[in-house]
Amino acid sequence: MQFFKNTLTISFISVILLAGCNQNSTAKPTQLDKTANNDTKSLHNTAAQSSDPNNNAEVANALQANLNASGVDVHVLSAVPSGVPDLFWVTLNGSESIFTDKTGKYIFQGSVVELGGEKPVDISAKLHSKNAKQALQSVDKSTMIVFPAQGTPKAAIYVFSDPTCHYCQKLHSEINETTKAGIEVRYLAWPRGEQMLPLTEAIWCSKDRNDAMTRAKKGEKITSDACATPIKEHLALGYSLGVSGTPAVFAENGVQLGGYLPSAELAKMAIANKQ
């Protein structure tokens, strides 16, 4: 199944210290994942016609032309001012967001920090969160496996999860405490490799997906008839948000809270980052 991604050819490296499981190193690269075109055939991708009023079409088109010229097969969705002079924040289709200069010839990824105020401000983190909030809000809730808050709802979290990941299992073992704290847990599929795909599909195709998720995370075997699943879409979304391991937990405001966190701490952070 052509769902899995190894490395973005534009060699972006980011290190986040989270309690979680890394993507399985045996996952096979696929056409969805290979951003470099190794063929002699030239690319003719065009930048999207963004509805964002802040989109700079000239920068987006210039960057797209340079990506095509260098054989990088990704589509530019938008290029908006980052707050730094002549530096633009670029959203790509199925890949993590990047920065580019006004010529679209140079690309950057990493933290951009503004100094001079009372404390340093991570501009890139704010932009990432804004992107994540919009993207996660657009996900059809029926495609997720949702564990509703018990009592008065106080916040929700989005969790990219693999049922075989130890830290995903640990987080789910505390699901009752988390939902009792008023937190709704919304699971998105994130199998870490092809060998995890059948179990993930079985969970999403089960008549009682919540029960199947819980049993799978206890190590039980899950079987079900085949069905259409949102796994490919969830994976693409995760890649675009920079997810590289599980669990990857996002708050409603788009902030990535981390990997595994104890239930009480998770609930506290989810409420603090509700909007």
Secondary structure, 3 states (H helix, E strand, C coil): CCCCCCCCCCCCCCCCCCCCEECCCCCCCCCCCCCECCCCCCCCCCCCCCCCCCCCHHHHHHHHHHHHHCCECCCEEEEEECCCCCEEEEEECCCCCEEEECCCCCEECCCCEECCCCCCEEHHHHHHHHHHHHHHHCCCHHHCEEECCCCCCCEEEEEEECCCCHHHHHHHHCHHHHHHCCEEEEEEECCCCHHHHHHHHHHHHCCCHHHHHHHHCCCCCCCCCCCCCCHHHHHHHHHHCCCCEECEEEECCCCEEECCCCHHHHHHHHHHCCC
